[in-house]
Amino acid sequence: MPKDKTATHEKLVPIVKQEFLRYGYEKASVNRIAEAAGMSAAGLYRHYRDKEDMFASLVGETLAAFDRLCRTWQNGSLQSYVDYDPFGMTWTGELLDYVYTHFDGLKLLICCSAGSKYGDFEDQLILKEEISSKEFAKSRQNAGARPISMKDEQWHLVATLYVKALMEIIRHDMPREKAEEHIAFIKEFLYPGMKKLYGL
């Protein structure tokens, strides 16, 4: 849907966002949104096709920015293995810049998307992490290193621990300073194991 630039549409965006943040996708009410905006449900549908379209309009830029960030990280994946640190200052800064630029969008995706087509967003993050971890271990093996041999379910467990731990930043509405402390805490426990895992 072409972006509606009218004053009415601009007024609707925060109302729609608040409805989904408060009630989640499944319990969000089109009638309640229309009432808060002072219009009929029919009037609301002149701006959005349906509830799915409302939700998509709120998370679209968050998803696009995440794809851009992933490409940036992939392009930087040729760093020397000696410098490998998934919790380093550069990575942490880029991640948190993204998180706090798109906090509401991530909150919607992580905490409020059940029942929508984005309901598996966190599972998809875990899958991406699992795939990239296996690829990195394979590249280490091809370079002559001896990463730990793991079963698929073990790779999945490690990826789940990593992603779930990071997403606590969103779930608990951490301010940035607290998020930095949280990542440092995760690093203390996970980074030694990751280095061992990849034979570093």
Helices and strands as residue ranges (DSSP letters): H 7-27, H 30-37, H 41-44, H 51-75, G 81-83, H 89-101, H 103-111, H 121-142, H 152-171, H 176-197
